[in-house]
């Protein structure tokens, strides 16, 4: 079986494309990271609000508190608590 040889020019082009794409990915990840909001887990939310699991569940169900489910855990935006305590 005969190996195909890649010219130095083709290798350089491929490498420059890969580097360019990696830089774009890095920039997008940094933008996303800066837009991400700090989150509080359920244990911290219960402690901050002095509520039980069932009370926190009712608050989620009634739309009284914003939340996100990531994997199997539920998180709450930290800004909700800072705004609630400042009001």
Rosetta silent file (secondary structure, phi, psi, omega in degrees, C-alpha in Angstrom):
SEQUENCE: XXXXXXXXXXXXXXXXXXXXXXXXXXXXXXXXXXXXXXXXXXXXXXXXXXXXXXXXXXXXXXXXXXXXXXXXXXXXXXXXXXXXXXX
SCORE:     score description
SCORE:     0.000 S_00000001
   1 L     0.000  132.737 -176.528    0.000    0.000    0.000 S_00000001
   2 L   -93.091  131.140  177.986    1.380    3.345   -1.016 S_00000001
   3 L   -80.264  140.788  174.350    1.338    6.205    1.493 S_00000001
   4 L   -85.102  133.420  177.715    0.110    9.551    0.337 S_00000001
   5 L   -96.739  137.909  178.371    2.541   12.281    1.090 S_00000001
   6 L  -101.787  131.254 -178.596    1.255   15.609    2.272 S_00000001
   7 L   -72.112  159.322  179.813    3.213   18.582    1.172 S_00000001
   8 H   -60.756  -36.409  179.794    4.618   21.026    3.675 S_00000001
   9 H   -64.431  -42.314  178.625    2.298   23.696    2.290 S_00000001
  10 H   -65.845  -41.283  177.727   -0.783   21.530    2.916 S_00000001
  11 H   -61.325  -42.727  179.369    0.386   20.750    6.463 S_00000001
  12 H   -62.978  -42.531  178.756    0.887   24.439    7.151 S_00000001
  13 H   -63.779  -44.690  179.936   -2.585   25.255    5.850 S_00000001
  14 H   -62.919  -45.494  179.976   -4.183   22.525    7.940 S_00000001
  15 H   -62.766  -40.711 -179.980   -2.301   23.615   11.060 S_00000001
  16 H   -67.040  -35.802  177.222   -3.236   27.257   10.582 S_00000001
  17 H   -66.236  -43.840  179.614   -6.904   26.307   10.166 S_00000001
  18 H   -62.466  -45.000  179.380   -6.793   24.176   13.320 S_00000001
  19 H   -62.220  -42.865  178.875   -5.122   26.968   15.304 S_00000001
  20 H   -60.981  -45.772  179.585   -7.680   29.478   14.029 S_00000001
  21 H   -64.457  -40.465  178.014  -10.585   27.217   15.016 S_00000001
  22 H   -63.789  -38.266  177.237   -9.111   26.579   18.464 S_00000001
  23 H   -64.987  -40.214  177.923   -8.744   30.325   19.026 S_00000001
  24 H   -64.600  -41.871  178.538  -12.374   30.858   18.046 S_00000001
  25 H   -62.867  -44.257  178.678  -13.497   28.107   20.420 S_00000001
  26 H   -59.352  -44.830  179.549  -11.441   29.626   23.246 S_00000001
  27 H   -62.420  -42.096  178.989  -12.986   33.065   22.639 S_00000001
  28 H   -64.773  -40.512  178.260  -16.509   31.633   22.630 S_00000001
  29 H   -64.783  -38.827  178.527  -15.874   29.751   25.870 S_00000001
  30 H   -66.837  -39.461  177.325  -14.547   32.903   27.537 S_00000001
  31 H   -63.564  -44.588 -179.258  -17.613   34.879   26.424 S_00000001
  32 H   -63.119  -41.232 -179.174  -19.898   32.149   27.704 S_00000001
  33 H   -63.846  -38.807 -179.528  -18.069   31.992   31.026 S_00000001
  34 H   -71.440  -25.382  179.594  -18.435   35.742   31.547 S_00000001
  35 H   -85.519  -18.318 -178.830  -22.172   35.512   30.824 S_00000001
  36 L   -65.396  141.902 -179.157  -22.703   32.600   33.205 S_00000001
  37 L   -97.907  147.209  175.649  -24.413   33.488   36.416 S_00000001
  38 L   -69.474  139.306 -177.083  -23.296   32.279   39.805 S_00000001
  39 E  -118.394  152.474  178.478  -25.567   29.557   41.097 S_00000001
  40 E  -117.216  135.024  179.332  -26.519   28.397   44.584 S_00000001
  41 E   -80.731  175.698 -174.526  -27.359   24.760   45.281 S_00000001
  42 H   -62.160  -40.675 -179.189  -30.430   23.579   47.179 S_00000001
  43 H   -61.111  -44.175  178.784  -28.651   23.233   50.528 S_00000001
  44 H   -67.811  -38.692  178.959  -27.438   26.832   50.392 S_00000001
  45 H   -62.825  -41.992  178.346  -30.843   28.081   49.212 S_00000001
  46 H   -62.184  -41.572 -179.413  -32.538   26.349   52.147 S_00000001
  47 H   -67.453  -44.293 -178.853  -30.060   27.899   54.541 S_00000001
  48 H   -64.738  -39.241 -177.034  -30.383   31.395   53.031 S_00000001
  49 H   -92.815   -8.985 -175.523  -34.180   31.327   53.013 S_00000001
  50 L    55.659   50.065 -178.268  -34.543   29.282   56.200 S_00000001
  51 L  -123.027  159.011  176.632  -36.912   26.924   54.351 S_00000001
  52 L   -87.695  173.272  176.403  -37.372   23.158   54.245 S_00000001
  53 H   -57.742  -46.005 -176.784  -37.055   20.926   51.180 S_00000001
  54 H   -68.100  -35.548  177.926  -40.819   20.834   50.735 S_00000001
  55 H   -66.289  -40.834  178.269  -41.170   24.616   51.102 S_00000001
  56 H   -65.967  -38.678  176.564  -38.483   25.151   48.464 S_00000001
  57 H   -60.454  -45.558  179.173  -40.233   22.635   46.206 S_00000001
  58 H   -62.231  -39.588  178.690  -43.516   24.554   46.561 S_00000001
  59 H   -62.555  -41.317  177.061  -41.743   27.821   45.756 S_00000001
  60 H   -64.384  -47.111 -176.489  -40.317   26.265   42.570 S_00000001
  61 H   -62.261  -37.456 -179.232  -43.665   24.751   41.613 S_00000001
  62 L   -85.543   -1.236  178.919  -45.501   28.064   42.127 S_00000001
  63 L    75.007   21.215 -179.081  -42.871   30.012   40.180 S_00000001
  64 L   -80.673  -17.604 -177.301  -41.864   32.068   43.210 S_00000001
  65 L  -140.048  132.883  177.599  -38.177   31.349   42.747 S_00000001
  66 L   -74.439  147.373 -178.718  -36.134   30.917   39.542 S_00000001
  67 L  -154.514  161.347  176.679  -34.219   27.663   39.213 S_00000001
  68 E  -136.113  144.149  174.096  -32.221   25.496   36.813 S_00000001
  69 E  -108.123  120.900  178.456  -31.689   21.775   36.763 S_00000001
  70 E  -120.472  112.661 -173.781  -28.183   20.757   35.755 S_00000001
  71 L    68.697 -121.977 -179.799  -27.762   17.020   35.654 S_00000001
  72 L  -108.038    2.394 -177.228  -29.653   15.747   38.671 S_00000001
  73 E  -105.854  151.351  178.668  -29.134   18.817   40.882 S_00000001
  74 E  -106.490  134.750 -179.708  -31.244   21.942   41.177 S_00000001
  75 E  -127.058  155.707 -179.805  -29.589   25.349   41.336 S_00000001
  76 E  -125.573  142.656  178.959  -30.833   28.860   41.978 S_00000001
  77 E   -67.180  131.814 -179.141  -29.352   32.118   40.649 S_00000001
  78 H   -62.138  -31.215 -179.393  -27.374   33.891   43.350 S_00000001
  79 H   -61.016  -30.463  177.811  -28.692   37.225   42.063 S_00000001
  80 H   -59.852  -43.277 -177.612  -32.189   36.222   43.220 S_00000001
  81 H   -72.339  -40.473  179.202  -31.007   36.070   46.822 S_00000001
  82 H   -66.084  -39.706  177.808  -28.993   39.280   46.683 S_00000001
  83 H   -68.078  -39.544 -178.974  -31.950   41.128   45.129 S_00000001
  84 H   -65.897  -38.407 -178.489  -34.401   39.610   47.627 S_00000001
  85 H   -78.897  -24.448  178.547  -32.279   40.613   50.606 S_00000001
  86 H   -81.432  -17.865 -178.005  -31.641   44.123   49.238 S_00000001
  87 L   -80.087    0.000    0.000  -35.363   44.788   48.751 S_00000001
